Amino acid sequence: MNQQMITVDTTTPEYCEAVQLHQEIMANATVAASALLEMSKGLKQMRDGKLYMQFGFESFGEYVVQMTGFKERQAYNYISVYERVGEKFLQANASLGITKLNLLAQLPLEERDELLQNNDLNGMSVSEVKALIDKNKQVEKQMTLLQGEYAEAQNKLDGVEKLREQLHELREENAALKNAPPALPSLEEVLRIKQEAQEKADAAAEASIQAAVNEAERTRKQLEAARAEVEKLKNKPAKLSAKELAEIEKKAQEKALAEAQKKMKAEVEEARRVERETAEKELGKKYQDMMDSLRSEKEVAASKLVELEKKTAAGSTDPELLRFNFYFESAQLNLQQMNESRERLKINNPELAEKLNGAMRKFIDSLPGQIGL
């Protein structure tokens, strides 16, 4: 070891501290692995406190080269490892040596701990440790790509929300029907038909959504299988180049994603078709039945009117009395039907039924004035 002879004041407290610290550094260096922590800590303290100036040196590097026998880069490696991994980690793994520790210090904490748990680094050479770290970085890169692909596949499921929008359109149509004049006899029947069609469409859409979710789960399992293959690569020598490994993973991801997208698209299109046809068919049939019923009632009323006219022509009774009886019976029947519809609405749509109650009360309150009572 080269030592530079310099005239300095050896009586100052700082000089005494520097001498004592230097002696501790050199003593710890001879203890090797067991004293690695204290030596690294001492070098850091010597540098940060600039105590080397007490020996007449202008820089820490000069002190290291001329008074410790270390190369300047080697001393900085000790300090760098100490600063990056901390005292606890350095003391627990000092037997690995400064070169291996310096390689480990470049990794994130989680990767560093995983590497130590899964490998016997003490029994490996520096070159083997470096190769293992490089391989681990490549694997982590592939895992990141896999996670990105999986997230992209998951986002594809957002398309199924369009089915829900179509269901909302049916609900909006129902809301529009609710605003129709309450006196129309077909209002409650139309609402019931729409509700039945909507329930069937809901069931078909939910089935398609569940199928899409199942397909996404299958895609997730395929990606998990790909991750498992990547994990296997961590525990055995790398026989494939990084380029070959990336190509294998890319093809597996593309295949799984393409299959999921194809099946999902077919299921969504089929759900739309079934939903549209079911709603149109059910609504058309129910509405036609309703119209047939109204026509039948109209025919009955027309028949009664013809009978009334015959009685009037025969002069069997006062014509106005016959007309009054006809219209009075019709009014009673209409009121009865309106009340039955209102009672059914109380079960299916209480809010609308309450609105109809108010409308009926206003109508009944206005009757005396309309007919002059």
C-alpha positions in Angstrom: 0.0 0.0 0.0 1.3 3.4 -1.0 1.2 6.1 1.7 1.8 9.7 1.0 3.9 11.5 3.7 2.2 14.7 4.6 2.9 17.1 7.4 -0.3 17.7 9.3 -1.4 18.8 12.8 -1.8 15.6 14.7 -3.1 17.3 17.9 -6.6 18.3 16.7 -9.7 16.3 17.7 -10.6 15.9 14.0 -7.3 14.3 13.2 -7.6 11.9 16.1 -11.1 10.9 14.9 -9.8 10.4 11.4 -7.0 8.1 12.6 -9.3 6.1 14.8 -11.9 5.7 12.0 -9.1 4.7 9.5 -7.9 2.0 11.8 -11.4 0.7 12.2 -11.8 0.5 8.4 -8.6 -1.4 7.9 -9.4 -3.8 10.8 -12.9 -4.5 9.4 -11.5 -5.1 5.9 -9.5 -8.0 7.3 -12.5 -9.7 8.8 -14.0 -10.0 5.2 -17.7 -10.9 5.0 -18.5 -10.6 8.7 -17.3 -7.0 8.8 -18.6 -5.9 5.4 -21.3 -3.8 6.9 -19.1 -1.9 9.2 -16.5 -1.3 6.5 -19.1 0.0 4.0 -20.6 2.2 6.7 -17.2 3.5 7.7 -16.3 4.4 4.1 -19.6 6.2 3.7 -19.0 8.2 6.9 -15.4 9.0 5.9 -16.7 10.3 2.5 -19.7 12.2 3.7 -18.0 13.8 6.7 -14.9 14.6 4.5 -12.7 13.3 7.3 -10.1 12.3 4.8 -9.1 16.0 4.6 -7.6 15.6 8.1 -4.9 13.5 6.3 -4.3 16.3 3.8 -6.2 14.8 0.9 -8.4 16.9 -1.3 -10.7 14.1 -2.4 -12.1 10.9 -1.0 -10.7 9.0 -4.0 -7.1 10.0 -3.2 -7.6 8.8 0.4 -8.9 5.4 -0.8 -6.2 4.8 -3.3 -3.3 6.0 -1.1 -4.3 4.9 2.3 -6.6 1.8 2.1 -5.1 -0.1 -0.9 -8.6 -0.3 -2.5 -9.4 1.0 -5.9 -11.7 4.1 -5.9 -14.4 2.2 -7.8 -14.3 -0.6 -5.3 -14.8 1.8 -2.4 -17.8 3.4 -4.1 -19.3 -0.1 -4.7 -19.2 -0.7 -0.9 -20.9 2.6 -0.2 -23.5 2.2 -3.0 -24.5 -1.3 -1.8 -24.8 0.1 1.7 -27.0 3.0 0.6 -29.3 0.9 -1.7 -30.0 -2.2 0.4 -29.6 -0.9 3.9 -27.9 -2.3 7.0 -30.2 -5.2 7.7 -30.0 -6.7 4.2 -26.2 -6.1 3.9 -25.5 -7.8 7.3 -27.7 -10.8 6.5 -26.2 -11.4 3.1 -22.6 -10.2 3.6 -21.3 -13.7 2.8 -22.2 -13.2 -0.9 -19.4 -10.7 -1.4 -19.5 -7.1 -2.6 -19.7 -8.0 -6.3 -22.8 -10.1 -6.0 -24.4 -7.7 -3.6 -23.8 -4.9 -6.0 -25.7 -6.8 -8.7 -28.6 -7.5 -6.3 -28.7 -3.8 -5.3 -29.7 -2.9 -8.8 -33.0 -4.9 -8.5 -36.3 -3.7 -6.9 -36.8 -5.0 -3.3 -39.5 -7.5 -4.2 -37.5 -9.1 -7.1 -34.3 -9.1 -4.9 -36.1 -11.0 -2.1 -37.6 -13.5 -4.5 -34.3 -14.2 -6.1 -32.7 -14.9 -2.8 -35.5 -17.2 -1.7 -35.5 -19.3 -4.9 -31.8 -19.6 -5.5 -28.6 -20.5 -3.6 -26.5 -17.5 -4.6 -23.6 -18.5 -2.3 -23.0 -21.6 -4.4 -23.0 -19.6 -7.7 -20.3 -17.7 -9.4 -20.5 -14.0 -10.1 -21.2 -14.7 -13.8 -23.9 -17.2 -12.9 -25.6 -14.7 -10.6 -25.4 -12.0 -13.3 -26.9 -14.4 -15.9 -29.7 -15.3 -13.5 -30.5 -11.6 -12.8 -30.6 -10.9 -16.6 -32.9 -13.9 -17.1 -35.1 -12.7 -14.2 -35.4 -9.2 -15.8 -36.5 -10.8 -19.1 -39.1 -12.9 -17.4 -40.5 -9.9 -15.5 -40.7 -8.1 -18.9 -42.7 -11.0 -20.3 -45.0 -11.0 -17.3 -45.6 -7.3 -17.8 -46.6 -7.9 -21.4 -48.9 -10.7 -20.3 -50.6 -8.5 -17.8 -51.1 -5.8 -20.4 -52.6 -8.3 -22.9 -55.0 -9.6 -20.2 -56.1 -6.1 -19.4 -56.8 -5.5 -23.1 -58.8 -8.7 -23.3 -60.8 -7.7 -20.2 -61.6 -4.3 -21.8 -63.2 -6.1 -24.7 -66.0 -7.1 -22.4 -67.1 -3.5 -22.2 -68.9 -4.0 -25.5 -71.6 -6.1 -23.8 -72.8 -3.0 -22.1 -74.5 -2.1 -25.4 -77.0 -4.8 -24.6 -77.9 -3.0 -21.5 -78.5 0.2 -23.4 -81.0 -1.6 -25.7 -82.8 -2.8 -22.5 -83.0 0.8 -21.4 -84.6 1.8 -24.7 -87.4 -0.7 -23.9 -87.8 0.9 -20.5 -88.0 4.4 -22.1 -90.8 3.2 -24.4 -92.7 2.0 -21.3 -92.2 5.4 -19.7 -93.7 7.0 -22.8 -96.7 4.8 -22.6 -97.2 5.8 -19.0 -97.7 9.4 -20.1 -100.6 8.5 -22.4 -104.2 9.7 -21.4 -105.5 7.6 -18.6 -108.9 7.3 -20.2 -107.6 5.1 -23.0 -108.8 1.5 -22.2 -105.7 0.0 -23.9 -103.0 1.7 -21.7 -102.8 -1.0 -19.0 -102.8 -3.8 -21.6 -100.0 -2.2 -23.6 -97.9 -1.7 -20.5 -98.4 -5.3 -19.6 -97.4 -6.5 -23.1 -94.3 -4.3 -23.1 -93.3 -5.6 -19.6 -93.6 -9.2 -20.7 -91.5 -8.5 -23.8 -88.9 -6.6 -21.7 -88.6 -9.5 -19.2 -88.0 -12.0 -22.0 -85.5 -9.6 -23.6 -83.8 -9.1 -20.2 -83.4 -12.8 -19.7 -81.9 -13.3 -23.2 -79.5 -10.4 -22.7 -78.4 -11.6 -19.3 -77.7 -15.0 -20.7 -75.5 -13.5 -23.4 -73.7 -11.3 -20.9 -73.0 -14.4 -18.7 -71.7 -16.3 -21.7 -69.4 -13.4 -22.4 -68.2 -13.3 -18.8 -67.6 -17.1 -19.0 -65.5 -16.6 -22.1 -63.5 -13.9 -20.4 -62.8 -16.3 -17.5 -61.6 -18.9 -20.0 -59.3 -16.3 -21.5 -58.0 -15.4 -18.1 -57.3 -19.1 -17.3 -55.3 -19.4 -20.6 -53.3 -16.4 -19.6 -52.7 -17.8 -16.2 -51.5 -21.0 -17.8 -49.1 -18.9 -19.9 -47.9 -17.3 -16.7 -47.3 -20.7 -15.2 -45.1 -21.6 -18.1 -43.1 -18.4 -17.7 -42.7 -19.2 -14.0 -41.3 -22.6 -14.9 -38.7 -20.8 -17.0 -37.5 -19.0 -13.8 -36.4 -22.2 -12.2 -34.4 -23.8 -15.0 -31.6 -22.7 -17.3 -32.8 -20.5 -20.2 -32.6 -22.7 -23.4 -34.5 -20.1 -25.5 -33.4 -16.7 -26.5 -35.3 -13.7 -25.3 -36.6 -13.2 -28.8 -37.9 -16.8 -29.1 -39.5 -16.6 -25.6 -41.3 -13.4 -26.6 -42.5 -14.9 -29.8 -44.0 -17.9 -28.1 -45.8 -15.8 -25.5 -47.1 -13.4 -28.2 -48.6 -16.2 -30.3 -50.2 -17.8 -27.2 -51.7 -14.5 -26.2 -52.9 -13.7 -29.7 -54.6 -17.1 -30.1 -56.4 -16.9 -26.8 -57.6 -13.3 -27.4 -58.7 -14.0 -31.0 -60.8 -17.0 -29.9 -62.4 -15.0 -27.1 -63.2 -12.1 -29.3 -64.7 -14.3 -32.1 -67.0 -16.2 -29.7 -68.0 -13.1 -27.8 -69.0 -11.3 -31.0 -71.1 -14.2 -32.2 -72.9 -14.5 -28.9 -73.6 -10.7 -28.7 -75.0 -10.7 -32.2 -77.2 -13.7 -31.6 -78.5 -12.1 -28.4 -79.4 -8.9 -30.3 -81.2 -10.9 -33.0 -83.2 -13.1 -30.5 -84.1 -10.0 -28.4 -85.4 -8.1 -31.4 -87.4 -10.9 -32.9 -88.9 -11.9 -29.5 -89.9 -8.4 -28.6 -91.5 -7.8 -32.1 -93.3 -11.1 -32.2 -94.7 -10.9 -28.6 -95.7 -7.3 -29.0 -97.4 -7.9 -32.4 -99.3 -10.9 -31.1 -100.5 -9.4 -27.8 -101.4 -6.1 -29.5 -103.4 -8.0 -32.2 -105.3 -9.9 -29.5 -106.1 -6.6 -27.8 -107.4 -5.1 -31.0 -109.5 -8.2 -31.7 -111.1 -7.8 -28.3 -111.8 -4.1 -28.9 -113.4 -5.0 -32.2 -115.6 -7.6 -30.5 -116.8 -5.1 -28.0 -117.5 -2.6 -30.7 -119.6 -5.1 -32.6 -121.6 -5.9 -29.4 -122.2 -2.2 -28.9 -123.3 -1.8 -32.6 -125.7 -4.8 -32.2 -127.2 -3.2 -29.1 -127.6 0.1 -31.0 -129.4 -1.7 -33.9 -131.7 -3.3 -31.3 -132.4 0.1 -29.8 -133.3 1.5 -33.1 -135.7 -1.3 -33.8 -137.4 -0.8 -30.5 -137.6 3.0 -31.2 -139.1 2.3 -34.7 -141.7 -0.1 -33.2 -142.8 2.7 -30.7 -142.7 0.2 -27.8 -141.3 2.9 -25.4 -140.0 6.4 -25.4 -136.9 6.7 -27.7 -135.0 9.0 -25.4 -135.5 6.6 -22.5 -134.0 3.8 -24.6 -131.0 6.0 -25.6 -130.5 7.0 -21.9 -130.6 3.3 -20.8 -128.1 2.4 -23.5 -125.6 5.1 -22.7 -126.1 4.6 -18.9 -125.2 0.9 -19.2 -122.2 1.7 -21.4 -121.0 4.3 -18.9 -121.3 1.8 -16.0 -119.5 -0.8 -18.0 -116.7 1.6 -19.0 -116.3 2.8 -15.4 -116.1 -0.8 -14.2 -113.4 -1.7 -16.8 -111.5 1.5 -15.9 -111.6 0.5 -12.2 -110.4 -3.1 -13.0 -107.5 -1.7 -15.0 -106.6 0.7 -12.1 -106.6 -2.2 -9.6 -104.3 -4.3 -11.7 -101.9 -1.3 -12.1 -101.7 -1.0 -8.3 -99.8 -4.4 -8.5 -97.6 -3.8 -11.5 -97.1 0.0 -11.4 -98.3 1.6 -8.1 -96.9 5.0 -9.0 -98.9 5.2 -12.2 -102.0 3.8 -10.4 -101.8 6.7 -7.9 -101.7 9.2 -10.8 -104.8 7.6 -12.3 -106.6 7.8 -8.9 -106.1 11.6 -9.0 -107.4 11.8 -12.6 -110.5 9.7 -11.8 -111.2 11.9 -8.7 -111.0 15.1 -10.9 -113.3 13.5 -13.5 -115.9 12.4 -10.9 -115.8 15.8 -9.2 -116.4 17.5 -12.5 -119.4 15.3 -13.6 -122.2 17.3 -11.8 -121.1 20.5 -13.6 -120.8 18.7 -17.0 -124.3 17.2 -16.9 -126.0 20.1 -15.1 -126.8 18.4 -11.7 
